[in-house]
Amino acid sequence: MPWLIEFMRSIDPVARTLVAGLAVMLETSVLIGLVFPGDTVVLVASIGITSLPEAVAMVIAVVVGALIGESIGFWLGRWIGPHIRASWVGRRVGEANWIRAERYLARRGGIAIFLSRFLPVLHSLVPLTVGMSHYSYRRFLAWTAPACLIWATAYVSITSLAAGSFDELADRVHYAGYIFVGIIALFLLAVFVAKKVLSRLEARHLDISDTEDATDVKD
């Protein structure tokens, strides 16, 4: 594991930061997030952070990348959303997932936009779905920006702190690498569990049923 830390630190910080921002932009735009692991790129890139300014720059780049990607999704949804849904890619996503995204937005309103950042599949579908709805772009940004900031701060801070802990312990204990891996593993486990818990808590709003709750909008 020390080789990975050293390799990431050998990359120019500006290039590393821009790649992370680009990766998140791709993940959050036009359904690419269904197959592109942007969060993994952020996790690996953050290993190379060696200072607070680098960490702040990484968070800013990731947040900006996420907002650009989600904005692309929003405007594509507004302009050609139905065509995307009817396309080959849209059919591969599955009509059931489109319906889940629509009903989730109708039932939870702005809360659905905020929470979708942390829910599998929906984080790629919701921007398109919001674009096809009555929501204005400003209201969309008001709900998604805080979620992107929380998400980016968590990934960047935990990973960079884990790498920093390795630096402090490397010269004193021979198992410093295991501690680093353990911190990352615990973080990923916590993310996995949190997503599962959130999905379970929101399940009643995600379920497809015959009862329409479109009037129950919270924004």
FISE-711662 format. One line per 2 residues: for each residue x, y, z of C-alpha. Coordinates in steps of 0.02 Angstrom, whole numbers. Each point is the difference from the previous one (the first is absolute). Layout:
REM FISE-711662
X Y Z | ...
//
This chain:
REM FISE-711662
0 0 0 | 143 126 28
36 -12 -187 | -174 63 -41
19 150 116 | 169 42 -74
-64 -22 -178 | -148 117 28
113 129 80 | 118 -8 -148
-140 64 -112 | -13 188 -19
-129 61 129 | -88 109 -128
-16 -143 -124 | -58 -118 137
-132 123 58 | -64 35 -175
-14 -185 -40 | -104 -28 157
-115 144 -45 | -18 -65 -178
-36 -175 62 | -141 61 111
-69 107 -141 | -9 -154 -111
-77 -104 139 | -141 122 31
-44 40 -181 | -113 -90 -123
-13 -169 87 | 189 -28 -10
1 -20 189 | -88 -166 -21
162 -75 -67 | 139 126 41
71 -8 179 | 32 185 30
2 -24 188 | 142 -126 -17
103 126 -100 | -27 131 135
49 -124 134 | 162 -48 -87
44 179 -48 | -25 60 179
134 -121 59 | 130 117 -74
-55 153 99 | 140 66 112
-66 169 61 | -159 91 48
2 111 -156 | 8 -156 -108
-147 -74 95 | -103 158 -20
41 8 -185 | -51 -182 -21
-167 29 87 | -34 152 -107
46 -92 -161 | -109 -148 45
-149 109 48 | 17 104 -158
18 -157 -106 | -154 -76 80
-102 158 -26 | 53 14 -182
-44 -182 -30 | -168 14 86
-36 162 -92 | 34 -88 -165
-122 -134 53 | -129 129 51
5 97 -164 | 2 -156 -106
-153 -56 97 | -83 167 -35
42 1 -185 | -3 -182 -55
-44 -100 156 | -140 -103 -79
113 -44 -148 | 137 -59 118
-126 -104 97 | -63 -81 -161
176 -29 -68 | 98 -162 10
94 64 153 | -162 53 84
-77 -171 -30 | 155 -82 72
-24 100 159 | -173 -78 15
-171 81 1 | -23 -50 182
150 106 51 | -66 150 -96
-168 -17 86 | 85 -16 169
96 161 -31 | -157 92 -55
-104 -56 148 | 140 30 123
14 179 -61 | -190 22 7
-11 -69 176 | 154 78 79
30 154 -105 | 164 89 38
46 -130 131 | 5 -129 -140
125 108 -95 | 110 14 155
-7 -184 50 | 19 -69 -176
185 48 6 | 20 -143 125
-116 -128 -81 | 56 -125 -133
-70 23 -176 | -104 150 53
151 114 9 | 14 -17 -189
-186 2 -40 | -64 139 111
86 147 -89 | -80 -54 -164
-166 -29 87 | 4 171 83
36 79 -168 | -158 -79 -68
-102 66 147 | -65 171 51
154 36 107 | 104 153 -44
188 -17 -20 | 29 115 149
-103 -108 116 | 87 -155 -66
171 74 41 | -59 57 171
-37 -180 47 | 140 -93 -87
147 115 43 | -1 -36 189
-9 -188 -35 | 148 11 -119
99 97 131 | -35 -128 136
43 -145 -115 | 162 79 -62
58 53 173 | -28 -174 71
97 -90 -137 | 144 123 -9
23 29 187 | -7 -181 57
118 -61 -136 | 127 140 20
-2 -19 190 | 29 -187 -19
150 34 -111 | 63 128 126
-15 -127 139 | 107 -119 -101
136 132 -13 | 0 27 188
8 -185 41 | 109 -67 -141
164 31 91 | -62 -65 167
-102 -155 -35 | 22 -130 -135
-187 -26 -22 | -40 180 -46
-56 -58 -172 | -130 -114 78
-66 145 104 | -19 104 -158
-91 -140 -90 | -108 -29 153
-55 182 7 | -47 0 -184
-90 -167 18 | -99 64 150
-47 157 -95 | -60 -99 -151
-96 -116 115 | -80 150 86
-49 72 -171 | -74 -167 -53
-100 -18 162 | -57 181 -6
-65 -22 -178 | -91 -160 49
-79 84 151 | -49 153 -101
-73 -110 -137 | -102 -93 129
-62 159 83 | -50 72 -169
-72 -163 -68 | -182 49 27
27 154 -107 | 91 -100 -135
-123 -144 -16 | -105 -4 -156
-182 -14 46 | -168 37 -75
-26 146 120 | 64 166 -64
77 114 128 | 44 139 -120
-88 128 108 | 113 -38 147
145 109 -56 | 122 76 123
114 134 -68
//
